Amino acid sequence: TDFGFARRMDGIRQKSTTFCGSTAYVSPEILENVPYEPFVSDCWSLGVILYIMLCAFMPYETQNVRKMTMQQKQPVDFYHMAGKLSPSVEALIR
């Protein structure tokens, strides 16, 4: 965790315009450079980390940011792990 960009938010629904983070882990809103809800975006990043921990690979193509943003807006695919993850784990990540 990098707390260098941490900031206090007045409300859970307050939008942020601080655009930072590792491309492979940030939400589509950050990649599209639009104001976002920090709590929701942080949950997105935690989901990416959980996916990587369980599947041992990245959930999205990270070489092309435009393609990655389009993939992020689709339901996450567990094709490499078909039948190996419980439905509750897949639901948690989704």
C-alpha positions as CSV (number, residue, x, y, z in Angstrom):
1,T,0.0,0.0,0.0
2,D,1.2,3.5,-0.9
3,F,-0.2,6.1,1.5
4,G,1.6,8.9,-0.4
5,F,-1.7,9.7,-2.2
6,A,-4.0,9.1,0.8
7,R,-6.5,11.8,1.5
8,R,-9.4,12.4,3.8
9,M,-12.8,12.1,2.3
10,D,-15.8,13.9,3.8
11,G,-18.4,11.4,2.7
12,I,-18.5,7.9,1.3
13,R,-20.1,9.1,-2.0
14,Q,-17.8,12.1,-2.5
15,K,-16.1,12.0,-5.8
16,S,-12.3,12.2,-6.2
17,T,-10.2,13.6,-9.0
18,T,-6.9,12.2,-7.7
19,F,-5.9,10.0,-10.5
20,C,-3.1,7.6,-9.4
21,G,-2.4,3.9,-9.1
22,S,-1.0,1.0,-11.0
23,T,-2.8,0.7,-14.4
24,A,-3.4,-3.0,-14.0
25,Y,-5.2,-2.5,-10.6
26,V,-7.3,0.7,-11.0
27,S,-10.9,0.9,-11.9
28,P,-12.1,2.0,-15.4
29,E,-13.2,5.4,-14.1
30,I,-9.6,6.2,-13.1
31,L,-8.3,4.9,-16.5
32,E,-10.9,7.1,-18.2
33,N,-9.9,10.1,-16.1
34,V,-13.4,10.8,-14.8
35,P,-14.3,11.6,-11.1
36,Y,-14.8,8.4,-9.1
37,E,-15.9,7.2,-5.7
38,P,-12.7,6.2,-3.9
39,F,-14.3,3.5,-1.7
40,V,-15.8,1.8,-4.8
41,S,-12.5,2.1,-6.7
42,D,-10.6,0.7,-3.8
43,C,-13.0,-2.3,-3.7
44,W,-12.4,-2.8,-7.4
45,S,-8.6,-2.9,-6.8
46,L,-9.1,-5.4,-3.9
47,G,-11.1,-7.6,-6.3
48,V,-8.3,-7.5,-8.8
49,I,-5.8,-8.6,-6.1
50,L,-8.1,-11.4,-5.0
51,Y,-8.5,-12.6,-8.6
52,I,-4.7,-12.7,-9.0
53,M,-4.2,-14.5,-5.7
54,L,-6.8,-17.2,-6.6
55,C,-6.1,-17.6,-10.3
56,A,-2.4,-16.8,-10.5
57,F,-2.7,-14.4,-13.4
58,M,-4.1,-11.0,-14.2
59,P,-7.9,-10.7,-15.0
60,Y,-7.3,-8.2,-17.9
61,E,-5.0,-7.6,-20.8
62,T,-2.7,-4.9,-19.4
63,Q,-0.6,-4.0,-22.5
64,N,-3.3,-2.0,-24.1
65,V,-5.2,0.4,-21.7
66,R,-8.1,1.0,-24.2
67,K,-8.6,-2.7,-24.6
68,M,-8.3,-3.2,-20.8
69,T,-10.9,-0.6,-20.1
70,M,-13.4,-2.3,-22.5
71,Q,-12.7,-5.7,-20.8
72,Q,-13.3,-4.2,-17.4
73,K,-16.8,-3.1,-18.4
74,Q,-17.7,-6.7,-19.2
75,P,-18.4,-9.4,-16.7
76,V,-15.2,-10.9,-15.4
77,D,-14.3,-14.2,-17.1
78,F,-12.9,-17.2,-15.1
79,Y,-12.2,-19.3,-18.2
80,H,-8.8,-20.4,-17.1
81,M,-10.3,-21.6,-13.8
82,A,-13.5,-23.1,-15.1
83,G,-14.9,-25.4,-12.4
84,K,-12.0,-24.7,-10.0
85,L,-13.5,-21.8,-8.1
86,S,-16.7,-22.0,-6.0
87,P,-19.7,-19.9,-7.1
88,S,-19.4,-17.9,-3.9
89,V,-15.8,-17.0,-4.6
90,E,-16.7,-15.9,-8.2
91,A,-19.6,-13.9,-6.8
92,L,-17.3,-12.2,-4.3
93,I,-14.9,-11.1,-7.0
94,R,-17.7,-10.0,-9.3
